[in-house]
């Protein structure tokens, strides 16, 4: 058994047709994910709720992005939406049954698809079956202190490639940015390309000025987070004006609020940037409104599921 340093338990994972303990899951070294970073992934939250069932929050949107990601790199989607949902449900059930995941624990589904195993040559091999990996582990959301005090961020030039819209496992650029944050006691690195805000190492970034929320427009320079569309919807619900527009570095530094969003962070206030306070140095009113609306959206998704209501905008549970 190989110990994986930061995985304390040994969850049951799915790999190429089998459910196996993580410690026993193996891919050949010629897997193109290993050799070339030739693959894509998804990270989707599965919220626990009182009924004992789970809300696969916005899974429809996560699966649509997965389909776009494989499509953009010429891999045939190994499963349709129903197949992915069923697979995630199987992995959840296996982990609940073996006691690795409590029914009241929020979880995260990690899905990875690589082009598969082939003799090492850069161009796509033919007749290769994609590698499919699904792992479900506990989700530890930011704690109350991070939400009430906000987090510190640093900034850096965005030196990644120009296909950031693909949720690729080729994450070295993002890894270096996350490491830069870690080395500077920061939570996240906000990146700028040609003087304009792009995104964090693993999150989308939002600013607030005079009550108006803004984010860089959807493009190849950022990953369109599933929270991007969600937050757009929440601003409408909360009566907050939203603008998708270019945001300069100066505008970021003069913002009243900065917010980061991702599946594992939900929304989180940034109260220091490169050592300077953001706005008043405290989480702001727009963050508070969006965080509350986010929690309402989770509750609504859970009750829609309980009532057996299929509602496309409020993601229906299937696991
Ligand atoms: N990352 N931008 C980047 C570069 C990201 O890696 C992520 C998420 C996001 C936000 O996307 P979403 O709202 O769908 O989580 C934006 C995930 C959580 C990760 O890599 O673990």
Boltz pocket constraint, residues with backbone or C-beta under 6 A from the ligand:
constraints:
  - pocket:
      binder: B
      contacts: [[A, 43], [A, 164], [A, 174], [A, 199], [A, 200], [A, 201], [A, 202], [A, 203], [A, 204], [A, 222], [A, 223], [A, 224], [A, 225], [A, 226], [A, 227], [A, 228], [A, 261], [A, 262], [A, 263], [A, 264]]
      max_distance: 6.0
